[in-house]
């Protein structure tokens, strides 16, 4: 650049300096003009007459303008320009052009016609006002053509330039990255080359569209991470409108709406999306969408911050999580049997189950499974039933129960998993004639219905891991509680179950149970006999209940005399006859109609 030209520019004598002159001047003094208005298509120094004056836009309907005035092109030239513009600065072969123009039915004169169309397109693009241009926009290369373009003259390149910058600074300067993403998406007006039917399914058009969705997701991830939910809602809504089944976009839109104070709109979007999946695909949305719904339901409501979960069972037991339980559905199954009273002790075991629930709700990575195991009469069922009732609010989509009868042949044959699945599926609303007869299909349907939900499944008296495994849900949010006389190590190894061994009651807990049945004054009058009674019963909850119930019916009997003359004989008789299945009174009956099952807790 001459000194005179520089002085003219400095003094304002050149009203419209050439763009390349400004670029060279900026380079010489170390300025970065990448964001200058005349580079990004905004207002600024006007382009010089006879220069690169055409602006091509492909991110939406194809438009061409010269100095702000629209340029009309015939259909064939529009198609060729669109094909070149989506592949700027690259050679597009004549064969590809011919295929696009005539869809495999090119006339014999197709090559000559192609040259004619390209010559006319070149004259349009390379002739500014007055019919002059300072460089060739379309170059002929052996076997094809190439469109020479810079960001200032093509919206696709401007979009790519801004998104590349945003990705480059998203870690170090997230606020700047959000601004750059926002600028980039201003260039989108709809699907790529929306009004050029011949290119709608072109691989490059499809790839650009996919790149747009990738960048929308990157934009959304950054905005959500920075808690700037509102800035990305518009772009997510536009993308969701164009691809209504794109779960990545729809899920982030739900989060953005909820974070912007539109929680109801977010949940309504989930309902609409699920209905659309059912109608068009016949399937449920993916776990990603269900996880988003769960996170939105767990968010504090508009009335204020979430109330802390209520503590249960005493000072040594913390609540599982510190957010409010989700809203319970009016149609949720609630099959857990009634709690047998009194229930004493088992604080450590209840706390262990609480911790499992808290960890599962925090991590949301897999189904939580706990196995409570131990010999008969230890109170496994009572513990599981009591804990299930305590955590009722944390499973708003239902609580399912089944007595698998795997530990005692006296009750009958163990239940087959297919039979249990049939009962569960009917409870979840599946018509009897729609339940598959195949075990694998029923199990898959069960997992599908529980996907994305909060359901507790209590499987009582399991015999083997194989009896349990088809009854396991497949997604986080659900919790399975299994009781068994066996440790079920295969369930621990293969399915990550947490084992919880149940021992007899402690001396203190056994005394509390006898106090509850006989009254503290009666046991205090014969403390040594009461302690002996607990030991004669082995401190097993069911044996204690059975004996205490008989003593309670004889308020004038001496505990010491009962221990000496009656209790030992009755306890031994009970053990020979499997008394856990005998006809006790109604107050001792456990769940599922089997006397003594729930009573064996404490």
Order of alpha helices (4+ residues) and beta strands (2+ residues): alpha-alpha-alpha-beta-beta-beta-alpha-beta-alpha-alpha-beta-beta-alpha-alpha-alpha-alpha-alpha-alpha-alpha-beta-alpha-beta-alpha-beta-alpha-alpha-beta-alpha-beta-alpha-beta-alpha-alpha-alpha-alpha-alpha-alpha
